[in-house]
Every structure is written in C-alpha cells, then in structure tokens.
Amino acid sequence: MWELLFLLLPLAALSGWLVGRRVFMSQTFGKLAGFNKLFDRAPNKKNAVDVLVQLMDSNQEAVETHLALGGLFRRQGEVDKAVGIHQNLIAKSSLTEEQRALSLLELSRDYMRAGVLDRAETVLLDLVHQGYELDSGFQHLLDIYQQSKDWLRAIQTAEKWQAKTNRNMSYQIAHFYCELAEQQWLKGERNEASDYLKRALQANRRCVRASLLLGNIEAQAGRYKTAIRAYKQIQKQDQAFLSEIISPLARCYESLNDPAGMMKYFDECLQKRLTTSAVLAFAEWLYKSKGEEEATRFVVQHVRQDPSLRGLNRMLQLSITRAGGGTAQQDLVLFQELIEKMLLNKPLYRCQACGFSGRTLQWQCPSCKRWDVIKPIHE
C-alpha cells in the first residue's frame, strides 16, 4: 500500500503542475484578449491606453503583462498602440529603474518599427548613457546607423560598446571603415580611401575586404608592387578567399612584365590544398599564359584529387577542343552542356552563420545581417 502511494506522488506532482500551468496560460491569454477588446471598442485609442494604464498595478506581473502586450501590438503592426502603452508605462512613478529601462527599450523598438529612427536613437542614447540594457541598446543603435549608412557613428558606437562590455567588435568596426573607404573611392579620393582601409586593418588585421580593396586601389593607381603585397596578405588572412585574388594578381604581374613572379606564387600556392574556385582561377591564368595543354593537365590532376562539378565542367571545356571532332566530341559537348545546366543556379558563396547562399560575394549577410561570415564555397 505504502509502495503504491510512493509511486503515485510524482504523478500527483506532475498533474498539479500541468493544472497550474493551464490556469496561468488561461489567465494570461484572457488578459490579452480582454485588452484587445478594450482597444477595439474604444472610440479613441489614446483613451483606451489611459484606461489600461489606470488599471495597472505596480507589481511585477502587471508591468510584464503590459510590456508583453505592447510587444504583441508592435508585432501585429499596430505600432501606435504599442507606443501609447510604453509611453504611459514610462510615466508611472511606481516603476523600478529596471522596469523603466525595459520600457524605454521597448519604446525604441516601437519607433524603429515605425521608421522614426531619430526618436529611436534619442531613446537608446539616453538608455545606454544611464548604463541600462547595454547590449540591446548598442545593438539597436548600430542597426539604426547601418540602415542610415552613418558609418562614422556606427564606428563610435561599436567602439563604446567594446569598451563598456569587452565585447569583440573588431570585425564590424573594420567593415564600417571599409564602407567609408568605398564611399571615398567612388568619389575619386584614393588617399582618403587608403587611410580608412589602413584603419580597418588596425581594427582587424585579418580583414580580407580591406586588403582586397587596398589592392584594387593601388592597382588602379598603377602601383602594382604595392597592390601585389596587399593581395598576397589575403592568403594569410583567410585561405578560402585565394580565388578572389588570382585574376587581379595575374594582371598586376602582367603589367610589370613579370610572368616568373606569378609562376613562383602559383608554385607556392600549390603546396596547400586549393578550393575549386582557386583551381579554376589558376586554370584560367595557365590557359592564357601557358596554353591549353598546361591548363588541361592542371585541371585534370585536381579533379582526380578533389572531384567537383565545376572542375569537371572546366575539364570538359578544355578537352572538347582537343577531341578531334566526330561522335566523341559531340558526346563531350552534350555532357558538358548537361553539367552547365546543373551549375546554372548553383551558389558560389555561403554564410557560415545562417546558411544563406548566393552567386555574388557580399560582406554582410542579407539574411542574418552579420558581417564577415560569407565565404566562397568549397565543393
């Protein structure tokens, strides 16, 4: 008998917890449903907000309910209701400092959703100045400055965030400097652009984008040796981006009339495992500088070691012209066309954080909005 009662105790406890949770959820959704009816029936939305705030107690549960309700209206697109709730909540003298900070943060989100970025910025600056909700406050400020492309303020904000919380913001800061550099470069201000890129590399010495842009600027100015040094830094910064510099490097060596220099660099790279993109880029250089036979031999060797569709496609392209005509050549052409169709929409770059993929290199992921996470795909 006692053994049976002992076994039933956990079951009774679980049943009690489920009943309590059901009651709590019922009460919570009941409140939200009641608040929605209050807003829908009120002749004036501001009056409805005032009535709602008058019903609010100063206890923690009431404040959390109002914050949740404001967030619900914001997500539904009824930003004016959310703003009203959060503004009136902030006006209550009974709030603790923590509750007021949370309410200010929610109000800033309302303004951002409404597109009123200047008001959101004012609220967030006040919030972080007081030392509350630093991570969320700084993150929202960065979102605002990135939307408005105010890169100088983005840099200042990221540096303050880093100083106050020891969070590593070097990757973002480097890219913000790169954005400024690109703006100056488009205006024809090469020296100013170079200065910004040097600051980017000071913030993050592994910034591939800064080295690539610096190489492009120097090459455009005819300073090919300086450009080569900048491009070569990329292999040390991130081997995955080697494919992005082979063509511009080859053009620099060609402009210097130094094919031996490019060949030496090519031999150095062969000591490491190459991505498919790098193999194909080197194959193009070999095709132009050494001829079809050398390029074909190189691609075939790497396709055998590391098979890939793009490698096989290039190997077939090179082999078709050497097939000698007839049925064999027609079969190769058909096979190559089939592979090209398969590759037509195949992505070349992928975000290491969220998996977003595409055919163009972007330094900030369009999906997860993170910087420095998109890299060339290695098949």
N, C-alpha and C positions, 0 to 999 in steps of 0.2 A: 504493500500500500504506500509506504513512505517513498519507496523507489519510484513508483508511478508519479507521485506528486513532484518529486525532484526533477523528473524528466519533463514534466509539464510546465515548470517555471519559465524556461527560456521561451516557450511558445506563448505563454501569457504575456511576457515582457514585449515580445515582438508584436503581438496583437495590439497592446496598448500604444506602442509607438506608432503603428500604422493608423490607428484611430485618431491619435493626437495630430499626426501629420495631415490627415484628411480634413480635420476640423480647421487647422491652421490655414491650409490652402483654400478651403471653402470661404473662410473669413476674409482672406486677402483678396481673392478674386471677387468676392462680394463687395468689398470696399471699392475696388477698381471699377466694377460695373456700376455701382452707385454714383461714383464720381463722374463717369461718362454720361449717365443720365442727367446729372446736375448740369453739366456743361451743355448738353444737347437741348435741354428745356429752357435754359436761362435766356432771357431776351437780350441780355448784354453779357458778353464773355468776361469783361472786367468785373462785373458784379458777381458772377459765378466764382471767379477766383477769390474775391474778397470773402464771400460766404465760406468757401472752402478753408481759407486760412483762419477764419474766426473759429471754425470747428476744430482746429488743430490744437492738440495739447503739446506741452513742451517735452514730453517723454521721447525717448529714443525711437520707439516703434513708430510714432506719428511722423517724425521727421523722415525716417527711412521710407515710409509709405509715400510721402509727398515727393521725395526725390525719385522714387520708382515711378510714380505717376507722371511726373514731368518728363522723365526719360521715355516713357511709353508714348506720350503725345508727340515728342520730338521724332521718334522713330516712325510714327504714323504720318508725319508731315505736317502736323498741327503745331507749328513752332510758336505761334502767338500764345497758345495756351501754356506751352512749356515755359516760355519767358515769363508769363504772368505768375505762374506758380513759384518759379525760382526767385523772382524779384521780391515777391511778398514774403517768401520764406526768409530771405536775407534780412528783410526789415524787422523781423521778430527779435526782440531784445533777449528772449529767453534761450537763444541758441548758444551752444558752446563754440569755442574757436574752431574746433574740428568740424562741427556741423556747418558753420558758416563757410569754411574753406571748401567743403564738398558742394555746398550750394553755389558758390561762385564758380567752381569748376564746371558744374552742370549748366550754369547760365552761359559760360563761354562756349560750351558745345552747342547751345541753342543758337547763339549768334553766328557761329561758324556754319551751322546747318542752313541758316537763313541767308548766308553770304555777306553778312555785315561784319567783315573781317576787322575793321578798325575798332569796333566795340569789343569784339572778342579779344583783340590784342590788349586793349586797355585793362580789361578784367584780369587777363592772365599775367600781365606785367605786375599788377598790384598783388596778385596771389603769390608769385614767386619772390617778389620783394619782401613780403612778410614771412617767407620761408615755409609756405604750406604747399603740399601736393607738387613737389618739385619735379618729379619725373613726368607726371601727366601735364603739368603746366608748361615745362620746357618743350615737351614733345608737340603740344598743340601750337606753341609759338613757332616752332620750326616748320610745322605744317603750313601755317599762315605765310611765313616768309618764302617758303618754297613755291606756294601757289602764286604769290605775287612776284616771284623771281627777285626778291630783295636779298641778294646773296651776301652782302656785307652784314646785314642784320642777322642773317642765318649763321654766319661765322661767329659773330659776337655772342649770340645765344648759345651756340654749341660749345663755345669756349667757357662760358659761365656755367653751363650745365656740367661740363667736365670738371671744372674747378670745385664746384659745390658738392658733387656726388662721387667724384673719382670714376665716373663712367667714361669708357674709352670712346671718344667722339672723333678720333683722328681720321677715320675713313670718310665720314661725312664732311669734315672740315676740308679735307684735301679736294673732294669733288666740288665743294662750293667755290674754292679758289679756281678750279678748272672751268667752272661755269663763267666766272668773271674773265678768265683768260680767253675763252671762246668769244665772249662779247667784244673784248678789245681787239682780238684778231680780225673779226669781221669788220671792224671799223678801220682796219689797216694799221692799228697801233701795236706793232710787233714787240717792241721793247717792253711796253706795259704788260702785254700778254705773257712774255717770258718771265717777268718779275712775279706775276701771280702763280705761274707754274712752279717756280723755284720755291715759293711759299707753300705750295701744295706738297712738294716733296719734303719740305721741312716738317710739315704736319704729319705726313705718312710717306716714309722713304720707299714704300712698296707700291706706291700708286702708279699702276700701269698707264692709266689715262694721261697722267701728267707727262710721263716720259714719251708717250706716243705723240701727244700734241706738241711737245717741245721739239721732237724730231721733225715733225711736219713743218713747224715754223722755221726751223733752221734750214731745212731743205729748200723751202720756198725762197728763202733769202740767199740761197746759193752757198751756204756754209755747210758743205756736205760732210766734212770730217766731224764737225760738232753734231750734226744730225745723226751720223753713224753711232757716235758714242751714246747719244740719247736712246736710239733704237735698241742698242745692244743691252742696255740696262734692263729691258723688259724681260729678257730671258732669265735674268737673275731674280726679277721681281715675281714673275709667275710664268712658268714654262708653258702653261696652257695657251698663252697669247702669242707664242712664237709665230704662228701662222699669220698674224696681223702685221708683222714687220718684214717678212721676207721680200715682198714686192718693193716696198719703199727702200729697203736696204739695197736691193739689186739696182734700183735706179740711181741711188747715190754713188755706188761703186762704178756704175757705167758712166756717170757724169765725171768721175775722177779718172776715167780710163784705167781702172784697176780691177780687171776681172780676177786676178790672182787673189786679191783681198777677199772677194766674195767666195771664191773657191775654198779659201782657208777657213772662213767662217762656216761654210757648208760642211766641211770635214769635221769641225769641232761639234757641230750640232748632231752629226751622225753618231757621236759617242753616246747620245742619250736617246731614250725612246721618244719617237715623234708621234704627234697626233696625226689623224688622217688629213686634217686641214693643212698641217705643216708639210706633210709628204706631198700633197698636191701642189702647194705653193712652190716648193723646191723643184718639183717636176716641171712646172711652167718655166722656171728660170733655166733649168737644164735644157729644155726644149729650144729656148731662144738662143742660149749661149753655146751649147754643146751639140745640139741636134736631136733628131727624133730617136735615134738608136739609144743614146745615153739616157734620155728621159724614159723610154720604154723599159730599159733594163732596171732602172731605179724603181719605177712604179711596180713592176712585176715582183721584184725582190721583197718590197714592203707589203704587197698584197698577200704574198705567201706567208709572211711572218705574222701579219695582223690584218686578216681579211675584213673588208668593208665594202658596202655598195658603191660609195663614191670612188674608192680606189679602183674597184673593178670596172666602173664606168669609164674612168680615165684610161685604164689599161686597154680597154676595148677600142676607145677612140684612137689611141696611138697605133693599135695593131691593125685596124681596118685599112689604113693606107698602105700597109705592108703585106696585105693578104694576097695581092696579085690578081684580084678580080675573080669572077666565077661564083659558083654556089657558096664556097667557103666565105667569101667576102660578104655576100648577101645575108648569110646566116649570122655573121658577126654584127652587121648593121641592124638586123631585126632584134637581136639580143640586146644590143646597146640601146636601142630605142625603147625597149620594154623597161630597162633599168632606169632610163631617164624619166619615164613616166612615174615610176615608183619614187624617184627623188624629187619630183616636181614641187611637192609641198612639205618635203622633209625639213624640219628645223635645223638650223646650224648653231644656235646658241640656246642655252637653258639656264634658268635661275636655280642656283644651288639651294635657295631657301624654300621657295614655294612650287617650283617645277614649271613655271611659265616658260614657254619656248617660242622662238621666232627665227626669222631668217636675217635679221639685222642686229648688230651689236648695240645694245642700249646700256648706259652706265647705271641708270636707276630702273629697277624692275617696275613695269607698268601695273603689275598685279599687286605685289606686296609692298611696293614703294621703298624697298630697301636699296641702299647703294652698294656697289662693288660685289654683287652676288651673281651676275650673269657672266657666264664663261662659254667659250667655244665647246661644242660637243665632241667628245672623243668616242667614235663609234667602236 
